[in-house]
């Protein structure tokens, strides 16, 4: 059962990362969610860390536009 409970958060994480990288936009809520996931490290694979680092690298380089939640959709 532990694997099933970890699969959903990772699936949500992957969906968020995919959406962010495809749109080059990140909401403040997304940023907090990804930061929390990175810092907790619970159930993350090497691939998860690679994808998270890709998002944070783009963020630091100014390649992601920070948008309000109302504008993110």
N, CA, C, O and CB atoms as a CASP TS submission, in Angstrom:
PFRMAT TS
TARGET T0000
AUTHOR 0000-0000-0000
METHOD Language model
MODEL 1
PARENT N/A
ATOM      1  N   UNK     1       0.798  -1.201   0.000  1.00  0.00           N
ATOM      2  CA  UNK     1       0.000   0.000   0.000  1.00  0.00           C
ATOM      3  C   UNK     1       0.838   1.260   0.000  1.00  0.00           C
ATOM      4  O   UNK     1       0.411   2.284  -0.534  1.00  0.00           O
ATOM      5  CB  UNK     1      -0.906   0.001   1.172  1.00  0.00           C
ATOM      6  N   UNK     2       2.010   1.207   0.582  1.00  0.00           N
ATOM      7  CA  UNK     2       2.861   2.393   0.629  1.00  0.00           C
ATOM      8  C   UNK     2       3.215   2.861  -0.769  1.00  0.00           C
ATOM      9  O   UNK     2       3.288   4.064  -1.019  1.00  0.00           O
ATOM     10  CB  UNK     2       4.133   2.109   1.424  1.00  0.00           C
ATOM     11  N   UNK     3       3.436   1.928  -1.685  1.00  0.00           N
ATOM     12  CA  UNK     3       3.782   2.316  -3.047  1.00  0.00           C
ATOM     13  C   UNK     3       2.625   3.041  -3.721  1.00  0.00           C
ATOM     14  O   UNK     3       2.851   3.997  -4.463  1.00  0.00           O
ATOM     15  CB  UNK     3       4.182   1.091  -3.864  1.00  0.00           C
ATOM     16  N   UNK     4       1.399   2.609  -3.480  1.00  0.00           N
ATOM     17  CA  UNK     4       0.241   3.248  -4.087  1.00  0.00           C
ATOM     18  C   UNK     4       0.088   4.673  -3.578  1.00  0.00           C
ATOM     19  O   UNK     4      -0.267   5.565  -4.348  1.00  0.00           O
ATOM     20  CB  UNK     4      -1.027   2.443  -3.801  1.00  0.00           C
ATOM     21  N   UNK     5       0.349   4.905  -2.292  1.00  0.00           N
ATOM     22  CA  UNK     5       0.213   6.251  -1.755  1.00  0.00           C
ATOM     23  C   UNK     5       1.306   7.164  -2.277  1.00  0.00           C
ATOM     24  O   UNK     5       1.093   8.373  -2.377  1.00  0.00           O
ATOM     25  CB  UNK     5       0.239   6.222  -0.237  1.00  0.00           C
ATOM     26  N   UNK     6       2.476   6.624  -2.615  1.00  0.00           N
ATOM     27  CA  UNK     6       3.557   7.438  -3.164  1.00  0.00           C
ATOM     28  C   UNK     6       3.349   7.699  -4.651  1.00  0.00           C
ATOM     29  O   UNK     6       3.816   8.713  -5.171  1.00  0.00           O
ATOM     30  CB  UNK     6       4.906   6.756  -2.934  1.00  0.00           C
ATOM     31  N   UNK     7       2.663   6.811  -5.332  1.00  0.00           N
ATOM     32  CA  UNK     7       2.494   6.952  -6.777  1.00  0.00           C
ATOM     33  C   UNK     7       1.674   8.186  -7.117  1.00  0.00           C
ATOM     34  O   UNK     7       2.002   8.896  -8.067  1.00  0.00           O
ATOM     35  CB  UNK     7       1.831   5.708  -7.360  1.00  0.00           C
ATOM     36  N   UNK     8       0.607   8.457  -6.359  1.00  0.00           N
ATOM     37  CA  UNK     8      -0.242   9.590  -6.680  1.00  0.00           C
ATOM     38  C   UNK     8       0.486  10.922  -6.509  1.00  0.00           C
ATOM     39  O   UNK     8       0.431  11.753  -7.415  1.00  0.00           O
ATOM     40  CB  UNK     8      -1.482   9.565  -5.816  1.00  0.00           C
ATOM     41  N   UNK     9       1.170  11.164  -5.380  1.00  0.00           N
ATOM     42  CA  UNK     9       1.900  12.424  -5.277  1.00  0.00           C
ATOM     43  C   UNK     9       2.957  12.582  -6.375  1.00  0.00           C
ATOM     44  O   UNK     9       3.135  13.677  -6.907  1.00  0.00           O
ATOM     45  CB  UNK     9       2.560  12.525  -3.915  1.00  0.00           C
ATOM     46  N   UNK    10       3.649  11.507  -6.712  1.00  0.00           N
ATOM     47  CA  UNK    10       4.648  11.592  -7.781  1.00  0.00           C
ATOM     48  C   UNK    10       3.988  11.867  -9.121  1.00  0.00           C
ATOM     49  O   UNK    10       4.532  12.611  -9.937  1.00  0.00           O
ATOM     50  CB  UNK    10       5.469  10.300  -7.857  1.00  0.00           C
ATOM     51  N   UNK    11       2.817  11.275  -9.361  1.00  0.00           N
ATOM     52  CA  UNK    11       2.093  11.529 -10.606  1.00  0.00           C
ATOM     53  C   UNK    11       1.684  12.992 -10.668  1.00  0.00           C
ATOM     54  O   UNK    11       1.805  13.624 -11.718  1.00  0.00           O
ATOM     55  CB  UNK    11       0.851  10.612 -10.722  1.00  0.00           C
ATOM     56  N   UNK    12       1.204  13.536  -9.562  1.00  0.00           N
ATOM     57  CA  UNK    12       0.829  14.942  -9.505  1.00  0.00           C
ATOM     58  C   UNK    12       2.050  15.825  -9.702  1.00  0.00           C
ATOM     59  O   UNK    12       1.984  16.834 -10.405  1.00  0.00           O
ATOM     60  CB  UNK    12       0.147  15.266  -8.175  1.00  0.00           C
ATOM     61  N   UNK    13       3.151  15.451  -9.090  1.00  0.00           N
ATOM     62  CA  UNK    13       4.404  16.177  -9.241  1.00  0.00           C
ATOM     63  C   UNK    13       4.839  16.191 -10.703  1.00  0.00           C
ATOM     64  O   UNK    13       5.205  17.238 -11.237  1.00  0.00           O
ATOM     65  CB  UNK    13       5.498  15.553  -8.363  1.00  0.00           C
ATOM     66  N   UNK    14       4.798  15.034 -11.342  1.00  0.00           N
ATOM     67  CA  UNK    14       5.194  14.928 -12.751  1.00  0.00           C
ATOM     68  C   UNK    14       4.285  15.773 -13.639  1.00  0.00           C
ATOM     69  O   UNK    14       4.757  16.415 -14.578  1.00  0.00           O
ATOM     70  CB  UNK    14       5.162  13.459 -13.211  1.00  0.00           C
ATOM     71  N   UNK    15       2.983  15.777 -13.349  1.00  0.00           N
ATOM     72  CA  UNK    15       2.048  16.582 -14.131  1.00  0.00           C
ATOM     73  C   UNK    15       2.356  18.071 -13.980  1.00  0.00           C
ATOM     74  O   UNK    15       2.340  18.821 -14.956  1.00  0.00           O
ATOM     75  CB  UNK    15       0.601  16.293 -13.701  1.00  0.00           C
ATOM     76  N   UNK    16       2.634  18.480 -12.762  1.00  0.00           N
ATOM     77  CA  UNK    16       2.964  19.890 -12.516  1.00  0.00           C
ATOM     78  C   UNK    16       4.235  20.280 -13.246  1.00  0.00           C
ATOM     79  O   UNK    16       4.285  21.325 -13.894  1.00  0.00           O
ATOM     80  CB  UNK    16       3.120  20.157 -11.012  1.00  0.00           C
ATOM     81  N   UNK    17       5.254  19.455 -13.148  1.00  0.00           N
ATOM     82  CA  UNK    17       6.531  19.750 -13.803  1.00  0.00           C
ATOM     83  C   UNK    17       6.349  19.814 -15.311  1.00  0.00           C
ATOM     84  O   UNK    17       6.875  20.716 -15.965  1.00  0.00           O
ATOM     85  CB  UNK    17       7.590  18.691 -13.439  1.00  0.00           C
ATOM     86  N   UNK    18       5.613  18.870 -15.861  1.00  0.00           N
ATOM     87  CA  UNK    18       5.373  18.835 -17.304  1.00  0.00           C
ATOM     88  C   UNK    18       4.660  20.103 -17.768  1.00  0.00           C
ATOM     89  O   UNK    18       5.034  20.707 -18.774  1.00  0.00           O
ATOM     90  CB  UNK    18       4.548  17.595 -17.681  1.00  0.00           C
ATOM     91  N   UNK    19       3.622  20.497 -17.016  1.00  0.00           N
ATOM     92  CA  UNK    19       2.859  21.700 -17.355  1.00  0.00           C
ATOM     93  C   UNK    19       3.753  22.949 -17.288  1.00  0.00           C
ATOM     94  O   UNK    19       3.685  23.816 -18.159  1.00  0.00           O
ATOM     95  CB  UNK    19       1.649  21.854 -16.403  1.00  0.00           C
ATOM     96  N   UNK    20       4.575  23.026 -16.260  1.00  0.00           N
ATOM     97  CA  UNK    20       5.467  24.180 -16.087  1.00  0.00           C
ATOM     98  C   UNK    20       6.473  24.260 -17.225  1.00  0.00           C
ATOM     99  O   UNK    20       6.672  25.327 -17.805  1.00  0.00           O
ATOM    100  CB  UNK    20       6.202  24.100 -14.739  1.00  0.00           C
ATOM    101  N   UNK    21       7.106  23.145 -17.545  1.00  0.00           N
ATOM    102  CA  UNK    21       8.124  23.144 -18.597  1.00  0.00           C
ATOM    103  C   UNK    21       7.523  23.386 -19.979  1.00  0.00           C
ATOM    104  O   UNK    21       8.156  24.011 -20.830  1.00  0.00           O
ATOM    105  CB  UNK    21       8.877  21.825 -18.591  1.00  0.00           C
ATOM    106  N   UNK    22       6.299  22.893 -20.206  1.00  0.00           N
ATOM    107  CA  UNK    22       5.640  23.103 -21.498  1.00  0.00           C
ATOM    108  C   UNK    22       5.215  24.559 -21.689  1.00  0.00           C
ATOM    109  O   UNK    22       5.307  25.096 -22.793  1.00  0.00           O
ATOM    110  CB  UNK    22       4.423  22.189 -21.621  1.00  0.00           C
ATOM    111  N   UNK    23       4.750  25.195 -20.614  1.00  0.00           N
ATOM    112  CA  UNK    23       4.212  26.552 -20.719  1.00  0.00           C
ATOM    113  C   UNK    23       5.235  27.638 -20.392  1.00  0.00           C
ATOM    114  O   UNK    23       5.022  28.808 -20.711  1.00  0.00           O
ATOM    115  CB  UNK    23       3.030  26.697 -19.805  1.00  0.00           C
ATOM    116  N   UNK    24       6.347  27.255 -19.756  1.00  0.00           N
ATOM    117  CA  UNK    24       7.337  28.215 -19.274  1.00  0.00           C
ATOM    118  C   UNK    24       6.723  29.212 -18.302  1.00  0.00           C
ATOM    119  O   UNK    24       7.140  30.368 -18.231  1.00  0.00           O
ATOM    120  CB  UNK    24       7.968  28.956 -20.444  1.00  0.00           C
ATOM    121  N   UNK    25       5.723  28.746 -17.554  1.00  0.00           N
ATOM    122  CA  UNK    25       5.051  29.546 -16.533  1.00  0.00           C
ATOM    123  C   UNK    25       4.977  28.741 -15.248  1.00  0.00           C
ATOM    124  O   UNK    25       4.791  27.524 -15.262  1.00  0.00           O
ATOM    125  CB  UNK    25       3.631  29.976 -16.997  1.00  0.00           C
ATOM    126  N   UNK    26       5.128  29.455 -14.132  1.00  0.00           N
ATOM    127  CA  UNK    26       5.027  28.793 -12.834  1.00  0.00           C
ATOM    128  C   UNK    26       4.255  29.709 -11.891  1.00  0.00           C
ATOM    129  O   UNK    26       4.515  30.910 -11.825  1.00  0.00           O
ATOM    130  CB  UNK    26       6.443  28.449 -12.255  1.00  0.00           C
ATOM    131  N   UNK    27       3.310  29.131 -11.168  1.00  0.00           N
ATOM    132  CA  UNK    27       2.575  29.910 -10.177  1.00  0.00           C
ATOM    133  C   UNK    27       3.335  29.861  -8.863  1.00  0.00           C
ATOM    134  O   UNK    27       4.189  28.999  -8.658  1.00  0.00           O
ATOM    135  CB  UNK    27       1.121  29.378  -9.999  1.00  0.00           C
ATOM    136  N   UNK    28       3.023  30.775  -7.997  1.00  0.00           N
ATOM    137  CA  UNK    28       3.667  30.783  -6.688  1.00  0.00           C
ATOM    138  C   UNK    28       3.337  29.500  -5.924  1.00  0.00           C
ATOM    139  O   UNK    28       4.176  28.964  -5.200  1.00  0.00           O
ATOM    140  CB  UNK    28       3.229  32.020  -5.877  1.00  0.00           C
ATOM    141  N   UNK    29       2.111  29.016  -6.093  1.00  0.00           N
ATOM    142  CA  UNK    29       1.707  27.764  -5.444  1.00  0.00           C
ATOM    143  C   UNK    29       2.515  26.591  -5.997  1.00  0.00           C
ATOM    144  O   UNK    29       2.950  25.729  -5.233  1.00  0.00           O
ATOM    145  CB  UNK    29       0.194  27.512  -5.643  1.00  0.00           C
ATOM    146  N   UNK    30       2.718  26.549  -7.305  1.00  0.00           N
ATOM    147  CA  UNK    30       3.552  25.502  -7.911  1.00  0.00           C
ATOM    148  C   UNK    30       4.957  25.554  -7.339  1.00  0.00           C
ATOM    149  O   UNK    30       5.531  24.525  -6.983  1.00  0.00           O
ATOM    150  CB  UNK    30       3.597  25.652  -9.446  1.00  0.00           C
ATOM    151  N   UNK    31       5.510  26.763  -7.255  1.00  0.00           N
ATOM    152  CA  UNK    31       6.869  26.928  -6.746  1.00  0.00           C
ATOM    153  C   UNK    31       6.983  26.389  -5.322  1.00  0.00           C
ATOM    154  O   UNK    31       7.938  25.685  -4.990  1.00  0.00           O
ATOM    155  CB  UNK    31       7.282  28.407  -6.789  1.00  0.00           C
ATOM    156  N   UNK    32       6.004  26.724  -4.487  1.00  0.00           N
ATOM    157  CA  UNK    32       6.016  26.234  -3.104  1.00  0.00           C
ATOM    158  C   UNK    32       5.855  24.718  -3.048  1.00  0.00           C
ATOM    159  O   UNK    32       6.503  24.051  -2.241  1.00  0.00           O
ATOM    160  CB  UNK    32       4.905  26.905  -2.291  1.00  0.00           C
ATOM    161  N   UNK    33       4.991  24.174  -3.904  1.00  0.00           N
ATOM    162  CA  UNK    33       4.780  22.728  -3.945  1.00  0.00           C
ATOM    163  C   UNK    33       6.068  22.007  -4.348  1.00  0.00           C
ATOM    164  O   UNK    33       6.440  21.009  -3.730  1.00  0.00           O
ATOM    165  CB  UNK    33       3.641  22.377  -4.924  1.00  0.00           C
ATOM    166  N   UNK    34       6.742  22.505  -5.373  1.00  0.00           N
ATOM    167  CA  UNK    34       7.966  21.858  -5.842  1.00  0.00           C
ATOM    168  C   UNK    34       9.100  22.006  -4.831  1.00  0.00           C
ATOM    169  O   UNK    34       9.881  21.077  -4.622  1.00  0.00           O
ATOM    170  CB  UNK    34       8.389  22.442  -7.188  1.00  0.00           C
ATOM    171  N   UNK    35       9.183  23.173  -4.211  1.00  0.00           N
ATOM    172  CA  UNK    35      10.202  23.381  -3.186  1.00  0.00           C
ATOM    173  C   UNK    35       9.984  22.433  -2.013  1.00  0.00           C
ATOM    174  O   UNK    35      10.932  21.838  -1.500  1.00  0.00           O
ATOM    175  CB  UNK    35      10.191  24.838  -2.700  1.00  0.00           C
ATOM    176  N   UNK    36       8.736  22.299  -1.597  1.00  0.00           N
ATOM    177  CA  UNK    36       8.400  21.393  -0.495  1.00  0.00           C
ATOM    178  C   UNK    36       8.745  19.946  -0.847  1.00  0.00           C
ATOM    179  O   UNK    36       9.297  19.214  -0.026  1.00  0.00           O
ATOM    180  CB  UNK    36       6.906  21.508  -0.145  1.00  0.00           C
ATOM    181  N   UNK    37       8.418  19.545  -2.068  1.00  0.00           N
ATOM    182  CA  UNK    37       8.727  18.182  -2.507  1.00  0.00           C
ATOM    183  C   UNK    37      10.231  17.941  -2.508  1.00  0.00           C
ATOM    184  O   UNK    37      10.704  16.891  -2.074  1.00  0.00           O
ATOM    185  CB  UNK    37       8.149  17.923  -3.907  1.00  0.00           C
ATOM    186  N   UNK    38      10.969  18.917  -2.996  1.00  0.00           N
ATOM    187  CA  UNK    38      12.423  18.792  -3.064  1.00  0.00           C
ATOM    188  C   UNK    38      13.019  18.695  -1.664  1.00  0.00           C
ATOM    189  O   UNK    38      13.892  17.863  -1.414  1.00  0.00           O
ATOM    190  CB  UNK    38      13.032  19.983  -3.822  1.00  0.00           C
ATOM    191  N   UNK    39      12.560  19.528  -0.769  1.00  0.00           N
ATOM    192  CA  UNK    39      13.119  19.543   0.578  1.00  0.00           C
ATOM    193  C   UNK    39      12.734  18.317   1.397  1.00  0.00           C
ATOM    194  O   UNK    39      13.520  17.836   2.213  1.00  0.00           O
ATOM    195  CB  UNK    39      12.674  20.783   1.296  1.00  0.00           C
ATOM    196  N   UNK    40      11.517  17.813   1.176  1.00  0.00           N
ATOM    197  CA  UNK    40      11.093  16.629   1.930  1.00  0.00           C
ATOM    198  C   UNK    40      11.804  15.385   1.424  1.00  0.00           C
ATOM    199  O   UNK    40      12.206  14.527   2.209  1.00  0.00           O
ATOM    200  CB  UNK    40       9.571  16.442   1.833  1.00  0.00           C
ATOM    201  N   UNK    41      11.957  15.291   0.102  1.00  0.00           N
ATOM    202  CA  UNK    41      12.649  14.162  -0.496  1.00  0.00           C
ATOM    203  C   UNK    41      11.927  12.838  -0.364  1.00  0.00           C
ATOM    204  O   UNK    41      12.466  11.804  -0.760  1.00  0.00           O
ATOM    205  CB  UNK    41      13.980  14.038   0.101  1.00  0.00           C
ATOM    206  N   UNK    42      10.736  12.843   0.176  1.00  0.00           N
ATOM    207  CA  UNK    42      10.003  11.594   0.408  1.00  0.00           C
ATOM    208  C   UNK    42       9.545  10.974  -0.902  1.00  0.00           C
ATOM    209  O   UNK    42       8.791  11.583  -1.660  1.00  0.00           O
ATOM    210  CB  UNK    42       8.797  11.841   1.317  1.00  0.00           C
ATOM    211  N   UNK    43      10.003   9.767  -1.158  1.00  0.00           N
ATOM    212  CA  UNK    43       9.552   9.007  -2.314  1.00  0.00           C
ATOM    213  C   UNK    43      10.049   9.525  -3.651  1.00  0.00           C
ATOM    214  O   UNK    43       9.532   9.121  -4.692  1.00  0.00           O
ATOM    215  CB  UNK    43       8.085   8.981  -2.332  1.00  0.00           C
ATOM    216  N   UNK    44      11.041  10.412  -3.653  1.00  0.00           N
ATOM    217  CA  UNK    44      11.537  10.957  -4.914  1.00  0.00           C
ATOM    218  C   UNK    44      12.642  10.082  -5.486  1.00  0.00           C
ATOM    219  O   UNK    44      13.504   9.579  -4.766  1.00  0.00           O
ATOM    220  CB  UNK    44      12.046  12.385  -4.719  1.00  0.00           C
ATOM    221  N   UNK    45      12.589   9.921  -6.777  1.00  0.00           N
ATOM    222  CA  UNK    45      13.617   9.155  -7.479  1.00  0.00           C
ATOM    223  C   UNK    45      14.682  10.107  -8.014  1.00  0.00           C
ATOM    224  O   UNK    45      14.526  11.326  -7.943  1.00  0.00           O
ATOM    225  CB  UNK    45      12.997   8.320  -8.633  1.00  0.00           C
ATOM    226  N   UNK    46      15.750   9.553  -8.544  1.00  0.00           N
ATOM    227  CA  UNK    46      16.776  10.377  -9.180  1.00  0.00           C
ATOM    228  C   UNK    46      16.190  11.185 -10.329  1.00  0.00           C
ATOM    229  O   UNK    46      16.575  12.335 -10.539  1.00  0.00           O
ATOM    230  CB  UNK    46      17.927   9.505  -9.684  1.00  0.00           C
ATOM    231  N   UNK    47      15.263  10.592 -11.072  1.00  0.00           N
ATOM    232  CA  UNK    47      14.606  11.281 -12.184  1.00  0.00           C
ATOM    233  C   UNK    47      13.762  12.445 -11.662  1.00  0.00           C
ATOM    234  O   UNK    47      13.735  13.510 -12.279  1.00  0.00           O
ATOM    235  CB  UNK    47      13.725  10.298 -12.990  1.00  0.00           C
ATOM    236  N   UNK    48      13.080  12.256 -10.541  1.00  0.00           N
ATOM    237  CA  UNK    48      12.304  13.337  -9.937  1.00  0.00           C
ATOM    238  C   UNK    48      13.218  14.519  -9.604  1.00  0.00           C
ATOM    239  O   UNK    48      12.895  15.669  -9.902  1.00  0.00           O
ATOM    240  CB  UNK    48      11.575  12.840  -8.663  1.00  0.00           C
ATOM    241  N   UNK    49      14.355  14.224  -8.987  1.00  0.00           N
ATOM    242  CA  UNK    49      15.307  15.279  -8.644  1.00  0.00           C
ATOM    243  C   UNK    49      15.831  15.979  -9.895  1.00  0.00           C
ATOM    244  O   UNK    49      16.009  17.197  -9.896  1.00  0.00           O
ATOM    245  CB  UNK    49      16.474  14.701  -7.839  1.00  0.00           C
ATOM    246  N   UNK    50      16.076  15.224 -10.947  1.00  0.00           N
ATOM    247  CA  UNK    50      16.561  15.805 -12.199  1.00  0.00           C
ATOM    248  C   UNK    50      15.529  16.782 -12.766  1.00  0.00           C
ATOM    249  O   UNK    50      15.874  17.884 -13.193  1.00  0.00           O
ATOM    250  CB  UNK    50      16.875  14.694 -13.230  1.00  0.00           C
ATOM    251  N   UNK    51      14.260  16.367 -12.765  1.00  0.00           N
ATOM    252  CA  UNK    51      13.203  17.226 -13.292  1.00  0.00           C
ATOM    253  C   UNK    51      13.009  18.466 -12.425  1.00  0.00           C
ATOM    254  O   UNK    51      12.832  19.570 -12.940  1.00  0.00           O
ATOM    255  CB  UNK    51      11.893  16.449 -13.393  1.00  0.00           C
ATOM    256  N   UNK    52      13.044  18.280 -11.114  1.00  0.00           N
ATOM    257  CA  UNK    52      12.912  19.423 -10.212  1.00  0.00           C
ATOM    258  C   UNK    52      14.058  20.405 -10.422  1.00  0.00           C
ATOM    259  O   UNK    52      13.842  21.616 -10.467  1.00  0.00           O
ATOM    260  CB  UNK    52      12.872  18.956  -8.747  1.00  0.00           C
ATOM    261  N   UNK    53      15.263  19.888 -10.547  1.00  0.00           N
ATOM    262  CA  UNK    53      16.416  20.758 -10.793  1.00  0.00           C
ATOM    263  C   UNK    53      16.274  21.516 -12.107  1.00  0.00           C
ATOM    264  O   UNK    53      16.679  22.674 -12.204  1.00  0.00           O
ATOM    265  CB  UNK    53      17.706  19.938 -10.804  1.00  0.00           C
ATOM    266  N   UNK    54      15.707  20.876 -13.106  1.00  0.00           N
ATOM    267  CA  UNK    54      15.484  21.532 -14.388  1.00  0.00           C
ATOM    268  C   UNK    54      14.545  22.727 -14.219  1.00  0.00           C
ATOM    269  O   UNK    54      14.787  23.797 -14.778  1.00  0.00           O
ATOM    270  CB  UNK    54      14.909  20.536 -15.411  1.00  0.00           C
ATOM    271  N   UNK    55      13.477  22.539 -13.448  1.00  0.00           N
ATOM    272  CA  UNK    55      12.535  23.636 -13.198  1.00  0.00           C
ATOM    273  C   UNK    55      13.237  24.761 -12.442  1.00  0.00           C
ATOM    274  O   UNK    55      13.132  25.924 -12.830  1.00  0.00           O
ATOM    275  CB  UNK    55      11.301  23.134 -12.400  1.00  0.00           C
ATOM    276  N   UNK    56      13.951  24.428 -11.370  1.00  0.00           N
ATOM    277  CA  UNK    56      14.605  25.458 -10.564  1.00  0.00           C
ATOM    278  C   UNK    56      15.719  26.168 -11.339  1.00  0.00           C
ATOM    279  O   UNK    56      15.936  27.365 -11.150  1.00  0.00           O
ATOM    280  CB  UNK    56      15.173  24.840  -9.290  1.00  0.00           C
ATOM    281  N   UNK    57      16.417  25.449 -12.197  1.00  0.00           N
ATOM    282  CA  UNK    57      17.438  26.078 -13.045  1.00  0.00           C
ATOM    283  C   UNK    57      16.791  27.101 -13.977  1.00  0.00           C
ATOM    284  O   UNK    57      17.278  28.224 -14.110  1.00  0.00           O
ATOM    285  CB  UNK    57      18.202  25.007 -13.869  1.00  0.00           C
ATOM    286  N   UNK    58      15.701  26.710 -14.613  1.00  0.00           N
ATOM    287  CA  UNK    58      14.998  27.637 -15.515  1.00  0.00           C
ATOM    288  C   UNK    58      14.472  28.848 -14.746  1.00  0.00           C
ATOM    289  O   UNK    58      14.511  29.976 -15.238  1.00  0.00           O
ATOM    290  CB  UNK    58      13.832  26.916 -16.231  1.00  0.00           C
ATOM    291  N   UNK    59      13.978  28.597 -13.533  1.00  0.00           N
ATOM    292  CA  UNK    59      13.471  29.679 -12.702  1.00  0.00           C
ATOM    293  C   UNK    59      14.589  30.681 -12.399  1.00  0.00           C
ATOM    294  O   UNK    59      14.401  31.889 -12.546  1.00  0.00           O
ATOM    295  CB  UNK    59      12.874  29.121 -11.392  1.00  0.00           C
ATOM    296  N   UNK    60      15.743  30.177 -11.979  1.00  0.00           N
ATOM    297  CA  UNK    60      16.868  31.048 -11.627  1.00  0.00           C
ATOM    298  C   UNK    60      17.404  31.813 -12.825  1.00  0.00           C
ATOM    299  O   UNK    60      17.891  32.934 -12.680  1.00  0.00           O
ATOM    300  CB  UNK    60      17.983  30.234 -11.009  1.00  0.00           C
ATOM    301  N   UNK    61      17.320  31.223 -13.997  1.00  0.00           N
ATOM    302  CA  UNK    61      17.793  31.872 -15.216  1.00  0.00           C
ATOM    303  C   UNK    61      16.766  32.849 -15.804  1.00  0.00           C
ATOM    304  O   UNK    61      17.034  33.525 -16.797  1.00  0.00           O
ATOM    305  CB  UNK    61      18.146  30.821 -16.249  1.00  0.00           C
ATOM    306  N   UNK    62      15.593  32.909 -15.178  1.00  0.00           N
ATOM    307  CA  UNK    62      14.548  33.810 -15.651  1.00  0.00           C
ATOM    308  C   UNK    62      13.807  33.294 -16.867  1.00  0.00           C
ATOM    309  O   UNK    62      13.174  34.069 -17.584  1.00  0.00           O
ATOM    310  CB  UNK    62      15.136  35.136 -15.966  1.00  0.00           C
ATOM    311  N   UNK    63      13.878  32.001 -17.106  1.00  0.00           N
ATOM    312  CA  UNK    63      13.206  31.417 -18.271  1.00  0.00           C
ATOM    313  C   UNK    63      11.775  30.992 -17.975  1.00  0.00           C
ATOM    314  O   UNK    63      11.048  30.573 -18.876  1.00  0.00           O
ATOM    315  CB  UNK    63      13.987  30.227 -18.773  1.00  0.00           C
ATOM    316  N   UNK    64      11.370  31.099 -16.709  1.00  0.00           N
ATOM    317  CA  UNK    64       9.988  30.824 -16.327  1.00  0.00           C
ATOM    318  C   UNK    64       9.327  32.125 -15.898  1.00  0.00           C
ATOM    319  O   UNK    64       9.905  32.910 -15.147  1.00  0.00           O
ATOM    320  CB  UNK    64       9.919  29.765 -15.188  1.00  0.00           C
ATOM    321  N   UNK    65       8.130  32.341 -16.373  1.00  0.00           N
ATOM    322  CA  UNK    65       7.377  33.522 -15.969  1.00  0.00           C
ATOM    323  C   UNK    65       6.548  33.140 -14.745  1.00  0.00           C
ATOM    324  O   UNK    65       5.829  32.142 -14.762  1.00  0.00           O
ATOM    325  CB  UNK    65       6.464  34.057 -17.139  1.00  0.00           C
ATOM    326  N   UNK    66       6.654  33.941 -13.681  1.00  0.00           N
ATOM    327  CA  UNK    66       5.867  33.703 -12.472  1.00  0.00           C
ATOM    328  C   UNK    66       4.510  34.369 -12.696  1.00  0.00           C
ATOM    329  O   UNK    66       4.428  35.555 -13.015  1.00  0.00           O
ATOM    330  CB  UNK    66       6.591  34.267 -11.171  1.00  0.00           C
ATOM    331  N   UNK    67       3.449  33.578 -12.521  1.00  0.00           N
ATOM    332  CA  UNK    67       2.101  34.076 -12.759  1.00  0.00           C
ATOM    333  C   UNK    67       1.247  33.894 -11.517  1.00  0.00           C
ATOM    334  O   UNK    67       1.519  33.038 -10.675  1.00  0.00           O
ATOM    335  CB  UNK    67       1.462  33.364 -13.956  1.00  0.00           C
ATOM    336  N   UNK    68       0.206  34.716 -11.419  1.00  0.00           N
ATOM    337  CA  UNK    68      -0.774  34.551 -10.345  1.00  0.00           C
ATOM    338  C   UNK    68      -1.604  33.321 -10.654  1.00  0.00           C
ATOM    339  O   UNK    68      -1.726  32.918 -11.811  1.00  0.00           O
ATOM    340  CB  UNK    68      -1.680  35.817 -10.190  1.00  0.00           C
ATOM    341  N   UNK    69      -2.174  32.728  -9.619  1.00  0.00           N
ATOM    342  CA  UNK    69      -3.012  31.538  -9.803  1.00  0.00           C
ATOM    343  C   UNK    69      -4.119  31.778 -10.817  1.00  0.00           C
ATOM    344  O   UNK    69      -4.410  30.903 -11.632  1.00  0.00           O
ATOM    345  CB  UNK    69      -3.619  31.108  -8.474  1.00  0.00           C
ATOM    346  N   UNK    70      -4.732  32.937 -10.779  1.00  0.00           N
ATOM    347  CA  UNK    70      -5.833  33.237 -11.688  1.00  0.00           C
ATOM    348  C   UNK    70      -5.368  33.268 -13.137  1.00  0.00           C
ATOM    349  O   UNK    70      -6.149  32.998 -14.049  1.00  0.00           O
ATOM    350  CB  UNK    70      -6.473  34.566 -11.320  1.00  0.00           C
ATOM    351  N   UNK    71      -4.096  33.597 -13.349  1.00  0.00           N
ATOM    352  CA  UNK    71      -3.550  33.673 -14.708  1.00  0.00           C
ATOM    353  C   UNK    71      -2.949  32.361 -15.176  1.00  0.00           C
ATOM    354  O   UNK    71      -2.721  32.171 -16.371  1.00  0.00           O
ATOM    355  CB  UNK    71      -2.504  34.753 -14.781  1.00  0.00           C
ATOM    356  N   UNK    72      -2.688  31.440 -14.230  1.00  0.00           N
ATOM    357  CA  UNK    72      -1.962  30.207 -14.562  1.00  0.00           C
ATOM    358  C   UNK    72      -2.787  29.246 -15.388  1.00  0.00           C
ATOM    359  O   UNK    72      -2.219  28.471 -16.157  1.00  0.00           O
ATOM    360  CB  UNK    72      -1.511  29.516 -13.304  1.00  0.00           C
ATOM    361  N   UNK    73      -4.091  29.263 -15.265  1.00  0.00           N
ATOM    362  CA  UNK    73      -4.935  28.273 -15.906  1.00  0.00           C
ATOM    363  C   UNK    73      -4.980  28.398 -17.350  1.00  0.00           C
ATOM    364  O   UNK    73      -5.660  27.618 -18.016  1.00  0.00           O
ATOM    365  CB  UNK    73      -6.269  28.337 -15.401  1.00  0.00           C
TER
END
